[in-house]
């Protein structure tokens, strides 16, 4: 199955996420061994993006749910469980024991 986002083909999961976000994945997750200065700059850039696009987290969540629903619908096949029956024992006089 080929997945295109904005005319670009996503050939890996990371690339799909990057195309869906419109930013490199490392911006949000960081990279191993980054310095405190690099981390502060990365978080500052992420805050700027979220300030400019406040709906980004909701949009990303919606896209992720759509992709999961399209490619793995069994994950959304939720069957409600019946309520748990609480077993109450009666004592010899017919009263419910606590």
C-alpha positions as CSV (number, residue, x, y, z in Angstrom):
1,X,0.0,0.0,0.0
2,X,1.4,3.4,-1.0
3,X,0.6,6.4,1.2
4,X,0.9,10.0,-0.1
5,X,0.6,13.1,2.0
6,X,0.6,16.4,0.2
7,X,1.8,14.8,-3.0
8,X,4.8,13.2,-1.3
9,X,5.0,9.4,-0.9
10,X,5.8,8.2,2.6
11,X,8.1,5.2,2.4
12,X,8.6,4.7,6.1
13,X,6.7,5.2,9.3
14,X,9.0,8.0,10.4
15,X,8.6,9.7,7.0
16,X,4.8,9.4,7.2
17,X,4.8,11.0,10.6
18,X,7.1,13.7,9.4
19,X,5.0,14.5,6.4
20,X,1.8,14.4,8.5
21,X,3.3,16.8,11.1
22,X,5.0,19.0,8.6
23,X,8.1,19.0,10.8
24,X,10.9,16.5,11.5
25,X,10.0,13.9,14.1
26,X,13.1,14.8,16.1
27,X,11.7,18.2,16.8
28,X,9.1,16.7,19.0
29,X,11.0,13.7,20.4
30,X,14.5,15.0,20.6
31,X,17.7,13.1,19.7
32,X,19.9,11.1,21.9
33,X,22.8,13.0,23.3
34,X,21.5,16.5,22.6
35,X,23.0,19.2,24.8
36,X,20.9,21.4,27.1
37,X,21.3,24.2,24.6
38,X,20.1,22.1,21.7
39,X,17.2,20.9,23.7
40,X,16.2,24.4,24.7
41,X,16.3,25.5,21.1
42,X,14.3,22.5,20.0
43,X,11.6,23.1,22.6
44,X,11.5,26.8,21.7
45,X,11.0,26.0,18.0
46,X,8.2,23.5,19.0
47,X,6.5,26.1,21.1
48,X,6.6,28.6,18.2
49,X,5.0,26.0,15.9
50,X,2.3,25.2,18.4
51,X,1.6,28.9,18.9
52,X,1.3,29.4,15.1
53,X,-0.8,26.2,14.6
54,X,-2.8,25.6,17.8
55,X,-4.9,22.9,16.2
56,X,-1.8,20.8,15.3
57,X,-2.1,18.2,18.1
58,X,-5.8,17.6,17.3
59,X,-5.0,17.4,13.6
60,X,-2.2,14.9,14.1
61,X,-4.4,12.8,16.4
62,X,-7.2,12.8,13.8
63,X,-4.8,11.8,11.0
64,X,-3.3,9.0,13.2
65,X,-6.8,7.7,14.0
66,X,-7.8,7.7,10.4
67,X,-4.7,5.8,9.3
68,X,-5.2,3.3,12.1
69,X,-8.8,2.8,11.2
70,X,-7.9,2.4,7.5
71,X,-5.0,0.0,8.1
72,X,-5.9,-1.9,11.2
73,X,-9.7,-1.7,11.8
74,X,-9.6,-4.5,14.3
75,X,-8.0,-2.1,16.7
76,X,-11.3,-0.2,16.9
77,X,-13.6,-3.2,17.1
78,X,-14.5,-2.6,20.7
79,X,-17.0,-4.9,22.4
80,X,-18.5,-3.7,25.6
81,X,-18.0,-6.1,28.5
82,X,-21.1,-7.1,30.5
83,X,-21.2,-5.5,33.9
84,X,-19.5,-7.6,36.6
85,X,-21.9,-9.5,38.7
86,X,-21.0,-9.1,42.3
87,X,-21.5,-12.3,44.1
88,X,-23.3,-11.8,47.4
89,X,-23.5,-14.7,49.8
90,X,-26.4,-15.2,52.1
91,X,-25.9,-16.4,55.6
92,X,-27.9,-19.1,57.2
93,X,-30.6,-16.6,58.2
94,X,-31.2,-15.5,54.6
95,X,-29.4,-12.2,55.0
96,X,-26.8,-10.8,52.6
97,X,-23.3,-11.1,54.1
98,X,-21.1,-8.1,53.8
